[in-house]
Structures are given as C-alpha cells and as structure tokens.
Amino acid sequence: MRDGLLIIGTLSLTLEVLLGGACIFSKRAYFCAVKVPNNEMSIAKLYDRIVLASDLPDSRFKAGDVGTIVEIYGDGETYEVEFFALEGSTLAVKTVPGGLVKPVSSSMMLHSRELAA
C-alpha cells in the first residue's frame, strides 16, 4: 500500500509543520492533509482477526479461514497469522502475503469445515 493522505480538521499550525502537511484556512475551519506512513495505513493491526481472501498456496488453509495477526512485516506487505481450531488449539502459524488478508466485518459469520490432513 502506498502512502496516503489523512484529512484532519481543526488542527494547530504546529502539527502541520511537524508532519509536513498542507493546510487550508477558511472562516469556520482549518483543515490539514498530512502524509501517513504505510504502516499506519495497513488494513490490519497486531492481534486483529483476519479472513483469508483466497487459498493460501502450499497449505491446507482456504479462502474464508479466520486467523489472528501475530506479527506484521514490511508495513503490512506480509503478516504472520496464527490459525486456530474451533476448540482453541493452534493449528499453525503461517506467513501470509498482505494481498491475501482482509479484515473481518460485522456482516461476516464463522463457518466450520474439516481440515484436510
């Protein structure tokens, strides 16, 4: 993910100078656009639950499987993800490319399947 812009309203001039942003003044508001480093734009944070967006190559984990992020590498380019059985035991800890990870949402539900050996 590339650096992005974060729009923040009613900030002080000090913040603009510290973060190297550009600010706009109006009669009622003061807005700044500042660059946000990649690691702050990552879709997931440490210990977030994630869902695999597609099958994990060379593994038994499939699209839709749920895991927990236990490490983040390269500003979210790669994650270390721990996968659990429904009863709570750890099945595996896998290195997962960022493109295969999507955040959980309130419209998703858990689903069970038998794990291939």
N, C-alpha and C positions, 0 to 999 in steps of 0.2 A: 504494500500500500504506500502511496506517495504521501509526502507532507500535505496537510490540508489546511484550510482556514477555519478558524473558530471566531465567530462573531460574538462579542461581549458588549453589553450595554452598560452605560454609565460608569465608566472606569476613570481612574485618575491618569493624568499625563505621565506620572512615574511609571505605571505599568506599561504604557506604550513604549517608553524609552528602554525599559528593561527587557522587553520581549521583542523589540524591533518591529512593532506593528504599525499600521496606518490607521489614523483616527479621523472621524468626521464629526464636526460640531454642528448642531442645529440649535434653534431657540429652546427646544424642550429636551434634547437628549445629546448624549455624547457616546458614540459607538467606536469600537476598535476592532480591527481584523488582525489577528496575530497568527503566525505560523505555529502549528502544533507538530512536534516531532512524531515520527512514525509510531513509536511505542505507546504514545498516548492516543493514537488513532486506531490501535489494534481492536479487533472486534471482540476479543475476549481477554479477561484478566485471570491472574493466578487463582485457582480453585473454582473458577466458573465451570458449570456443566456445559457441555457442547454436544452436538449431534454430528455424526459423520455425514457429509453431503453426498459422498459416493463411497463405493467399496474401497477399503484400504488395501493397496496392492500387496501381494505376498503375505497375506494374513487371513485370519478367519473372521475378521471384523467387516461388517457390511454397512451400506448406507442406512442411516436411521439409528445405528447403535449409539448409545449415550456413554460419554466418558467425562472425566474431570481433568482439567488442565493442572498439571503439577509443575510445569516449567515452560517458560516462553523464551524462544531463541530468535535472534535477528529481528527484533521489532515486530514479532508476530508472523515472520515468514515460516516458522516451524514451531510446533508445540510438542511437548511431552505430555501424553494423555494416558491416564490410568482408567482402565475399563474394569467394571465390577460385575459379578454375578448378582442376580436379584437378591440372594440371601446375604450379600455383603462382602464376600471374599474377592480378593483381587484376581482377575483373570490374566491381565498383562499390563505392562506399561510400554506404550509404543510411541515412536517419533512420527508425528503426523504433519504433512505439509499444510500450511495455512489455508490453502485453497480448498482443502477437504473438510475444513471445520466451519460449522455455522452455529451461531448462538441459539440457545433454547428460547422459545417464546411461549406465551400463555395459551396459544392455540394448539400447541403440541401435546401429545399424550404418550406415555410409556407403552411399549409393546414388548411382549416376550417371544423368544424363539429359542429352539435348541441350538446350542453352539456346536458346530462341526468340530470333530477332533483334530 
